[in-house]
Amino acid sequence: MTNRLYYTEPYRTEFDATVVAVDTGDGCAHVTLDQTAFYPTSGGQPFDTGTLGGGAVSEVIDREDGTIAHVTSGSPRVGEAVRGVIDWARRFDHMQQHTGQHVLSAAFDRLFGVRTESFHMGTLSATIDLAREVSAAEVAKAEGEANRIVWEDRPVTIRFANADEAARMPLRKESIRTGPLRLIDVEDFDLSACGGTHVARTGAIGVIAIGGWEKFRGGSRVEFLCGGRALNRFRLWRDSLAATQKFLSVAPEEMAAAVERMQGDSKAQQRTLRGFQEKLAAHEARALLEKAGARAVIVEALEGWDAQGLKAIAVAAAAGNPNAVVALFSTTTPALVVIARGQAATADAGAMLRSLVAQFGGKGGGKPDLAQGGGLSGSQAQLTKAIEGLLAQAPE
């Protein structure tokens, strides 16, 4: 068993220990100590990093036998005395988030009877999964209650109890662990069994800010940020808001309406543009039919058209000549392609597209009368030659 110093001294950043075992894995040493202040990944909280005997600690693993493995770039020997140094910035960030989670989960539980099913701490934010869906009003009220506890700067103490003692305590969530329990007590607000590292007073959490929430597996997943993470998110939103405000030339409270207006204008412009494109497509189709004359095969690369435009031209040209087979490419690389046929034509557009994709890559699909695809890697000359070869093989 490894003596876990972080259980009682979460603010400890340095310690001395003796190496009791060294294994190797993935080119690194897996070092077991008689005692450690490094927290291993557990309970939704990531591991600590830092140095051990001068080597960088890249991972800390909680083993089933009760020992803790430190994955390090160093090469300590069994029996050697080593000094461990914790990356304090990372440790304190995790302490803020984990204690904030206890307070936020307790707020949802005390106010609405909504239990927290799981907790996960990412690198930028953390989440709790609640047992049922919650409303915007409930989220706001729980957030406000949690921050009241933060700003009252209540003590956060560490206690230990056996199973019988814990059974008589008002734990927020029944523990599934056996043997002695480590309890985190937020004064007069939350009592939970937990092995993680926590701040000594709620004021050190700084603030608990909910970034968003969504439906998740019949309940709600709530994203939150505490302390420094909340400050970093605020800075990101502040800078983004300032840049957007400058671009739109409106006050912050008018930005949502301004964006909505811009979206409406953009949709109206797109409809107008699509109408002009359809008219131009019909004109392009007539020009292609005139150019082809009596020849019922049209193979062209057209500049400046997207997939929808190429499709509109090909369909219009095929409708203008029942015997026509039309294959249009974009001039972009990789190329787009649309193949269409008139009502009296027998060529299989879908089969020809599959042949092109097999030869030049890309993807697409369609039916015998109309097919389209993209991502073709050949040159315009190669694509034109290939489609003309396929058309020459098509049944009359």
JOWOUR-V310331 format. One record per pair of residues at least 4 apart in sequence whose C-alpha atoms are under 8 Angstrom apart, sorted by the first residue. I is the first residue (numbers start at 1). GAP is how many residues later the second one is. Records with the same first field share a line. If there is no record, write none. Layout:
I->GAP / GAP
This chain:
1->33 / 64 / 65 / 66
2->30 / 31 / 32 / 33 / 34 / 64 / 65 / 66
3->31 / 32 / 33
4->31 / 32 / 33 / 34
5->4 / 5 / 30 / 31 / 32
6->4 / 5 / 6 / 30 / 31 / 32 / 33 / 191
7->175 / 188 / 189 / 190
8->150
9->28
10->27 / 187 / 188 / 189
12->25
13->24 / 72 / 73 / 74 / 75
14->23 / 69 / 70 / 71 / 72
15->21 / 22 / 68 / 69 / 70
16->65 / 66 / 67 / 68
17->16 / 17 / 18 / 19 / 64 / 65 / 66 / 67
18->15 / 16 / 17 / 60 / 61 / 62 / 63 / 64
19->12 / 13 / 14 / 15 / 57 / 58 / 59 / 60 / 61 / 62 / 63
20->11 / 12 / 13 / 14 / 58 / 59
21->10 / 11 / 12 / 56 / 57
22->7 / 8 / 9 / 10 / 54 / 55 / 56
23->6 / 7 / 8
24->4 / 5 / 6
25->4 / 5
28->43 / 44 / 45 / 46
29->41 / 42 / 43 / 44 / 45 / 46
30->39 / 40 / 41 / 42
31->38 / 39 / 40 / 41 / 45
32->35 / 36 / 37 / 38
33->35 / 36
36->48
37->47 / 49
38->9 / 10 / 11 / 22 / 48
39->7 / 8 / 9 / 21 / 157 / 158
40->6 / 7 / 8 / 19 / 20 / 21 / 22 / 28
41->4 / 5 / 6 / 7 / 19 / 20 / 21
42->4 / 5 / 20 / 153 / 154
43->76 / 151 / 152 / 153
44->74 / 75 / 76 / 77
45->49 / 53 / 75 / 76 / 151
46->48 / 75
47->12 / 13 / 14
48->11 / 12 / 38 / 39 / 42 / 43
49->7 / 8 / 9 / 10 / 11 / 37 / 38 / 41
50->6 / 7 / 8 / 34 / 35 / 36 / 37
51->4 / 5 / 6 / 21 / 33 / 34 / 35 / 36
52->4 / 5 / 20 / 22 / 30 / 31 / 32 / 33
53->21 / 23 / 29 / 30 / 31
54->20 / 29
55->17 / 18 / 19 / 20
56->16 / 17 / 18
57->13 / 14 / 15 / 16
58->12 / 13 / 14 / 15
59->11 / 12 / 13
60->8 / 9 / 10 / 11
61->7 / 8 / 9 / 10
62->4 / 5 / 6 / 7
63->4 / 5 / 6
76->4 / 6
86->5
87->4
88->4
89->4
90->4
91->4
92->4 / 107
93->4 / 134 / 135 / 136
94->4 / 103 / 104
95->4 / 101 / 102 / 103 / 104
96->4 / 102 / 103 / 108 / 109 / 110 / 130 / 131
97->4 / 24 / 29 / 108 / 128 / 129 / 130
98->4 / 23 / 98 / 99 / 100
99->4 / 99 / 100 / 103 / 106
100->4 / 102 / 105 / 108 / 126
101->4 / 18 / 27
102->4 / 88 / 90
103->4 / 43 / 46 / 83 / 86 / 87
104->4 / 38 / 39 / 42 / 104
105->4 / 10 / 11 / 23
106->4 / 66 / 83 / 84
107->4 / 35 / 36 / 38 / 39
108->4 / 5 / 6 / 7 / 34
109->4 / 5 / 6 / 7 / 63
110->4
111->31
112->26
114->16 / 17 / 18
115->15 / 16
116->12 / 13 / 14 / 15
117->11 / 12 / 13 / 14
118->10 / 11 / 12
119->7 / 8 / 9 / 10
120->6 / 7 / 8
121->4 / 5 / 6
122->4
124->101 / 105
125->98 / 99 / 100 / 104
126->97 / 98 / 99
127->94 / 95 / 96 / 97
128->93 / 94 / 95
129->87 / 90 / 91 / 92 / 93
130->89 / 90 / 91 / 92
131->87 / 88 / 89
132->86 / 87 / 88
133->82 / 85 / 86 / 87
134->4 / 5 / 85 / 86
135->4
136->4
137->4
138->4
139->4
140->4
141->4
142->4
143->4 / 65 / 66 / 67
144->4
145->4
146->4 / 62
147->4 / 60 / 61
148->4
149->4 / 5 / 53
150->4 / 52 / 53 / 54 / 55 / 56 / 57 / 58
151->51 / 52 / 55
152->50 / 51
153->48 / 49 / 50 / 51
154->32 / 33 / 47 / 48 / 49
155->31 / 32 / 45 / 46 / 47
156->28 / 29 / 30 / 31 / 42 / 43 / 44 / 45 / 46
157->27 / 28 / 29 / 30 / 43
158->24 / 25 / 26 / 27
159->23 / 24 / 25 / 26
160->20 / 21 / 22 / 23
161->4 / 5 / 19 / 20 / 21 / 22
162->4 / 17 / 18 / 19
163->4 / 15 / 16 / 17 / 18
164->4
165->4
166->5 / 15
170->21
171->19 / 20 / 21 / 22
172->18 / 19 / 20
173->19 / 20
175->18
177->4
181->12 / 13
182->11 / 12 / 13
183->8 / 9 / 10 / 11 / 12
184->6 / 7 / 8 / 9 / 10
185->4 / 5 / 6 / 7
186->4 / 5 / 16
199->5 / 6
200->4
201->4
202->4
204->23
205->21 / 22
206->20 / 21 / 22
207->18 / 19 / 20 / 23
208->16 / 17 / 18 / 19 / 22
209->15 / 16 / 17 / 21
210->12 / 13 / 14 / 15
211->11 / 12 / 13 / 14
212->10 / 11 / 12
213->7 / 8 / 9 / 10
214->6 / 7 / 8
215->4 / 5 / 6
216->4 / 5
225->4 / 5
226->4
227->4
228->4
229->4
230->4
231->4
232->4
233->4
234->4
235->4
236->4
237->4
238->4
239->4
240->4
241->4 / 11
242->4
243->4
244->4
245->4 / 5 / 6 / 7 / 10
246->4
248->7 / 10
250->4 / 5 / 8
251->4
254->4
255->4
256->4
257->4
258->4
259->4
260->4
261->4
262->4
263->4
264->4
265->4
266->4
267->4
268->4
269->4
270->4
271->4
272->4
273->4
274->4
275->4
276->4
277->4 / 32
278->4 / 31 / 34
279->4
280->4
281->4 / 28 / 29 / 31 / 32 / 35
282->4 / 30 / 31 / 34 / 35
283->4
284->4 / 29
285->4 / 28 / 29 / 31 / 32
286->4 / 31 / 34
287->4
288->4 / 10 / 29
289->4 / 9 / 28 / 31 / 32
292->4 / 5 / 6
296->25 / 27 / 28 / 29
297->27 / 28 / 29
298->26 / 27 / 28 / 29 / 30
299->27 / 28 / 29 / 85 / 88 / 89
300->27 / 28 / 29 / 84
301->27 / 28 / 29 / 30 / 79
302->8 / 26 / 27 / 28 / 29
303->27 / 28 / 29
304->26 / 27
305->4 / 5 / 25
306->4 / 24 / 30
307->4 / 29 / 30 / 31
308->4
309->4
310->4 / 18 / 19 / 20 / 27 / 28
311->4 / 27 / 61
312->4
313->4
314->4 / 12 / 13 / 14 / 24 / 25 / 26
315->4 / 25 / 26 / 55
316->4
317->4 / 7 / 9
318->4 / 5 / 6 / 7 / 8 / 22 / 23 / 24 / 25
319->23 / 24
320->22
321->21
322->19 / 20 / 21 / 22 / 23
323->18 / 19 / 20 / 21 / 22
324->17 / 18 / 20 / 21
325->14 / 15 / 16 / 17 / 20 / 22
326->12 / 13 / 14 / 15
327->10 / 11 / 12 / 13 / 60
328->9 / 10 / 11
329->6 / 7 / 8 / 9 / 51
330->5 / 6 / 7
331->4 / 49
332->4
333->42 / 43 / 44
334->40 / 41 / 42 / 43 / 44
335->39 / 40 / 41 / 42 / 43
336->36 / 37 / 38 / 39 / 40
337->35 / 36 / 37
338->32 / 33 / 34 / 35
339->10 / 11 / 14 / 30 / 31 / 32 / 33
340->9 / 29 / 30 / 31
341->4 / 5 / 6 / 8 / 28 / 29
342->27
345->51
346->48 / 49 / 50
347->21 / 22 / 44 / 47 / 48 / 49
348->4 / 19 / 20 / 21 / 46
349->4 / 17 / 18 / 19 / 20 / 21 / 22
350->4 / 15 / 16 / 17 / 18 / 19 / 20 / 21
351->4 / 17
352->4 / 35 / 38
353->4 / 11 / 12 / 18 / 19 / 20
354->4 / 10 / 11
355->4
356->4 / 5 / 20 / 27 / 30 / 31
357->4 / 5 / 6 / 7 / 19
360->16 / 17 / 18
361->14 / 15 / 16
362->11 / 12 / 13 / 14 / 15
363->10 / 11 / 12 / 13
364->7 / 8 / 9 / 10
365->6 / 7 / 8
366->4 / 5 / 6
367->4
378->4 / 5
379->4
380->4
381->4
382->4
383->4
384->4
385->4
386->4
387->4
388->4
389->4
390->4
